[in-house]
Amino acid sequence: MENQTIAGKQASVDGFAHEMIVAGILMKRYHNVFLNNMPLSPYDLILVCGESETMIRAQIKTASKSVSFTGGTRGGVDREYKSGVKTYTQSTKTSDIIIGLHPKDLYSFELYFVPTCLVEVIGQKSLSLSKIEFLKNNFDILENCKNKDFVIKKCTENKLFN
């Protein structure tokens, strides 16, 4: 098997594994976490948190050096689409938060919580992990990801905006 094919398969396996890892991490904290098994859905899991049982739709992304905000593309060697699915940027219409899973090593991970209301404000397709260090394992951001004023205030306090 070609090296590109092996790498493409590994990336696919990693993506599915990372969804399960994130679900497991969140389940230990919030209990009510549901993986979405619809592959064409714009979100990967639903989290229910707080006394008000707020439902949060989350898209999981592997984050090596940055967190990508796009979806609808295929990874790996065979990137040609025949299904008519188009690339899109995550927004509040498609999900509430993007969770970037950064593998530190084989057995430890960091979670970067990027609300989609922030994605709409900054108008970018990705952000470097170094710029969003304050979002790493920031469960307060996760729990308040639908509160745009809260998110913008925290991002301003942490100098994400110039």
C-alpha positions as CSV (number, residue, x, y, z in Angstrom):
1,M,0.0,0.0,0.0
2,E,1.3,3.5,-0.9
3,N,2.5,5.8,1.9
4,Q,-0.2,8.4,1.0
5,T,-2.9,5.8,1.2
6,I,-1.7,4.6,4.6
7,A,-1.4,8.3,5.8
8,G,-5.0,9.0,4.6
9,K,-6.4,5.9,6.3
10,Q,-4.6,6.9,9.6
11,A,-6.0,10.4,9.4
12,S,-9.5,9.0,9.0
13,V,-9.0,6.6,12.0
14,D,-7.5,9.5,14.0
15,G,-10.6,11.7,13.3
16,F,-13.0,9.0,14.5
17,A,-10.8,8.2,17.5
18,H,-10.6,11.9,18.4
19,E,-14.4,12.3,18.4
20,M,-14.6,9.4,20.9
21,I,-11.8,10.8,23.0
22,V,-13.5,14.2,23.2
23,A,-16.9,12.5,24.0
24,G,-15.2,10.6,26.8
25,I,-13.5,13.6,28.3
26,L,-16.7,15.6,28.2
27,M,-18.8,12.7,29.5
28,K,-16.7,12.5,32.7
29,R,-17.6,16.1,33.4
30,Y,-21.1,16.6,32.0
31,H,-22.5,13.0,31.8
32,N,-25.0,13.7,28.9
33,V,-22.9,13.6,25.8
34,F,-24.1,12.1,22.6
35,L,-22.1,11.2,19.5
36,N,-23.8,11.9,16.2
37,N,-23.5,9.0,13.8
38,M,-24.8,10.9,10.8
39,P,-21.6,11.4,8.7
40,L,-22.9,14.4,6.7
41,S,-24.1,16.3,9.8
42,P,-22.3,19.6,10.5
43,Y,-21.7,18.6,14.1
44,D,-20.2,15.5,15.7
45,L,-21.7,15.5,19.2
46,I,-24.4,17.0,21.4
47,L,-23.6,18.0,25.0
48,V,-26.2,18.8,27.6
49,C,-24.9,20.9,30.4
50,G,-26.1,23.0,33.4
51,E,-29.2,22.9,35.4
52,S,-31.1,24.4,32.5
53,E,-29.9,21.5,30.4
54,T,-28.6,23.6,27.6
55,M,-27.9,21.6,24.4
56,I,-24.6,22.4,22.7
57,R,-23.8,21.2,19.2
58,A,-20.1,20.6,18.8
59,Q,-17.9,19.9,15.8
60,I,-14.6,18.1,16.6
61,K,-11.4,18.9,14.8
62,T,-7.9,17.5,15.1
63,A,-5.7,20.5,16.0
64,S,-2.0,20.0,15.4
65,K,-0.9,23.6,15.0
66,S,-4.3,25.3,14.4
67,V,-8.0,24.7,14.6
68,S,-9.8,24.6,11.3
69,F,-13.3,26.0,11.0
70,T,-14.3,24.5,7.7
71,G,-16.2,21.3,6.9
72,G,-17.5,19.4,3.9
73,T,-14.1,18.6,2.5
74,R,-12.5,15.2,2.3
75,G,-9.1,14.4,3.6
76,G,-6.7,11.8,2.3
77,V,-5.6,10.9,-1.2
78,D,-9.0,10.8,-2.9
79,R,-10.3,14.4,-2.4
80,E,-12.5,14.5,-5.5
81,Y,-16.1,15.0,-4.6
82,K,-18.9,13.4,-6.6
83,S,-21.6,13.8,-3.9
84,G,-22.4,17.5,-4.5
85,V,-21.4,18.4,-0.9
86,K,-19.7,21.8,-0.7
87,T,-17.1,23.2,1.6
88,Y,-18.5,25.5,4.3
89,T,-17.3,27.5,7.3
90,Q,-18.8,26.6,10.6
91,S,-21.3,29.1,11.9
92,T,-24.0,29.4,14.5
93,K,-26.4,27.8,12.0
94,T,-24.3,24.6,11.8
95,S,-23.0,24.2,15.3
96,D,-22.4,26.1,18.6
97,I,-18.7,25.3,19.2
98,I,-15.7,23.8,17.5
99,I,-13.6,21.6,19.8
100,G,-10.0,21.3,18.6
101,L,-8.4,18.2,20.1
102,H,-4.6,18.7,20.3
103,P,-2.8,15.4,20.9
104,K,0.2,16.2,23.2
105,D,1.3,12.6,22.8
106,L,-0.4,9.2,22.3
107,Y,-2.1,9.4,25.7
108,S,-2.7,13.0,26.6
109,F,-4.8,15.7,24.9
110,E,-5.8,19.4,25.2
111,L,-9.1,20.7,24.2
112,Y,-9.5,24.1,22.5
113,F,-13.0,25.5,22.7
114,V,-13.8,27.9,19.8
115,P,-17.5,29.2,19.8
116,T,-18.9,29.6,16.3
117,C,-20.2,33.1,17.2
118,L,-16.4,33.9,17.4
119,V,-15.8,32.3,14.1
120,E,-18.5,34.6,12.5
121,V,-16.9,37.7,14.1
122,I,-13.3,37.0,13.0
123,G,-14.2,35.8,9.5
124,Q,-11.2,33.4,9.3
125,K,-11.1,29.7,8.3
126,S,-8.7,28.7,11.1
127,L,-6.8,30.0,14.1
128,S,-3.3,29.1,15.3
129,L,-3.3,27.4,18.7
130,S,-0.7,29.9,19.9
131,K,-3.3,32.7,19.4
132,I,-6.1,30.9,21.3
133,E,-4.1,29.6,24.3
134,F,-6.7,31.1,26.6
135,L,-9.4,28.8,25.1
136,K,-7.4,25.7,26.0
137,N,-9.4,23.5,28.4
138,N,-11.6,26.6,29.1
139,F,-14.8,24.9,30.2
140,D,-16.3,28.3,31.1
141,I,-16.1,29.2,27.4
142,L,-17.7,25.9,26.4
143,E,-20.6,26.4,28.9
144,N,-21.2,29.9,27.6
145,C,-20.5,29.4,23.9
146,K,-24.0,30.6,22.9
147,N,-23.5,33.9,24.8
148,K,-21.9,36.1,22.2
149,D,-21.3,39.0,24.5
150,F,-19.6,36.8,27.0
151,V,-17.4,35.2,24.3
152,I,-16.4,38.6,22.8
153,K,-15.6,40.0,26.2
154,K,-13.3,37.1,27.1
155,C,-11.6,37.3,23.7
156,T,-11.1,41.0,24.1
157,E,-9.7,40.6,27.6
158,N,-7.2,38.0,26.2
159,K,-6.2,40.3,23.3
160,L,-7.4,38.0,20.5
161,F,-8.6,41.2,18.8
162,N,-6.1,44.0,18.0
